[in-house]
């Protein structure tokens, strides 16, 4: 082999060796940092999140609180408004971080190991159509109206107009509280609660918004809803001469009021505790008050 061929062979071998080391080096760099590739996946799975399920009355307030909290902390708060009873059951079963209820616990619910956090007090406003001239009702009149014993507005000082009842769906915390306070439900011998309103109420509305819409568009209608969600499309009536306001509901002179509760299975921990702590802070309670509810701190 002449000198020129020998020199060319040496150069070729050298290039192959350099290329081999380069490829090995690249492979070594990738394997020495096993977290580099799946970093996006790791971030997704460790995303901070809190899930709330329950009362449709609590939902708008919880959502407003969650929006502000999420902007300040980066924590994602998912909220499902499905009713107080499903929310309580979800908290008991641990299928959510926090249950929401707009009524007090009852029966076996009180023995299920839930921790309650009251975040606000809400009045239940009795609402009628703005065209209705009635301004107030007594608690006894409410009971008679919602059990179907009084069927015409002329019997309580209004026009000769049939009364159209608008009630809430089964499982609603607003309905449970309203029926308890107006004595339009009763306990059966086996300890269950029997509504006396169902047969008399032709319209069963899912949520405060549906109640308001029905009453706003039907002259003879009467319903009940969260005080904090009433607007000028409907008219609030006094009960036993007391106007429903945050002040009267807070001091107890207005008798139709109930708590807004957050519920956890045992003591709240982690992100659920952080969110509840925020709601009960001065900043969180300011949002409660801004929404028209009664703050607890």
Secondary structure, 3 states (H helix, E strand, C coil): CCHHHHHHHHHHHHHHHHHHHHHHHHHHHHHCCCCCCCHHHHHHHCCCEEEEEECHHHHHHHHHHHHHHHHHHCCEEEEEECCHHHHHHHHHHCCCCEEEECCCCCHHHHHCCEEEEEEEEEEEEEEECCCCCCCEECHHHHHHHHCCCCCEHHHHCCCCCECEEEEECCCCHHHHHHHHHHCCEEECCCCCEEECCHHHCCEEECCHHHHHHHHHHCCCEEEEEEHHHCCCCCEECEECCECCCHHHHHHCCCCCEEEEEEEEEECCCHHHHHHHHHHCCHHHHHHHHHCCCECCC
